Amino acid sequence: MSDKPSGFWSWALTEKATQRMLGAVAVICLLLAVANLLVPAADVPYVADLPLGAALPAFAAALIAVLLTWPLRMLLRRRSGYYTQKDDAK
């Protein structure tokens, strides 16, 4: 049996995955900073002033957090047989 990850989330277990994910976050932050300079803030209404403006984003954030627990569990779980009798004897 191979220890090499397989399946949809196997990309996250590669050696350069951390650097690529941090790079993606940095690019997103840079794009948001540029967008903030291009879009005048005076024309954008405050979220809480809109009808259900605070409730809908909060619900969406909670829903996303709940739905992301499954892939996180897939990334963090250990393969079967991770603990062996040899490890237990130490």
ABEGO torsion letter per residue (X at the ends): XBABBBEAAAAAABAAAAAAAAAAAAAAAAAAAAAAAABBAAABBBAAABBGAAAAAAAAAAAAAAAAAAAAAAAABBBBGABBAAAAAX
